[in-house]
């Protein structure tokens, strides 16, 4: 559902005005940006011609993660098809990888998209940090979040890249979990959905929503407090955000979540918890009365 608080659309519109953007994906040795390393990075330089994204250039390379991360775990080899021999023989150093990325960005603003792109951005941030550099993108628009906004849950079993690709019949002959192929498919889906979102007319009668209270429920995992759910008591009912499933839910089956702009709720939570990502530190209980249009 579109509304005047559709932050995805606002950022996407800003991206069209800048014209150039970069779609990317990484394959890694594991899930931790601090403890694991990138072993393959792929990027497509796109440019908006009006509201249509077109491909300008692409880049793909393997990275040797270093002795401390070799041999590659069997599950990573099975998942990606990337072997220890591949990264040892074809992989470049992290220093060279950062230099290639910077050269690919050249003078353009670092406007990014990707599938569940925050995961990939965290790995780029760590990669840059090890070279004593800061990775500071200008705009980040998650193609998966656009899919969640454009494709109703009733029409798709989940929002994994392979599932959405199948939905658009873009999965034929694709080797998923190869970062170049994943980047290519993401770019094609972004092409379709971004145009749909930009062409959609604004809702003239947005739903009025008041948030009365926000609190979180955490549990401990590996000696770290991780948020499981964030609860928002609102004027239309109780809504929660499930950190693990990355989705909103409602206690009442009568509450139609499609009438709520989930992207704005996410922005609301980030704003009032003073953090750039949910799920890292415990959120302090907040009470008040905040009125906004959803």
Buried (B, 14 or more C-beta within 10 A) or exposed (E): BBBBBBBBBBBBEBBBEBBBBBBBBBBBBEEEBEEBBBBBBBBBBBBBEEBEBEBEEBBBBBBBBBEEBBEBBEEBBEEBEBBBEBBBEEBBEBEEBBEBBBEBBEEBBBBBBBBBBBBBBBBBBBBBEEBEEEBEBBBBBBBBBBBBBBBEEEEBEEBBBBBBBBBBEBBEEBEBBBBBBBBBBBBBBBBBBBBEBBEBEEBEEBBEBEBEBBBBEBEEEEEEEBBBBBBBBBEBBBBBBEBEEBBBEBEEEEBEBEBBBBBBBBBBBEEBBEEEEBBEBEBEEBEEEBEBBB
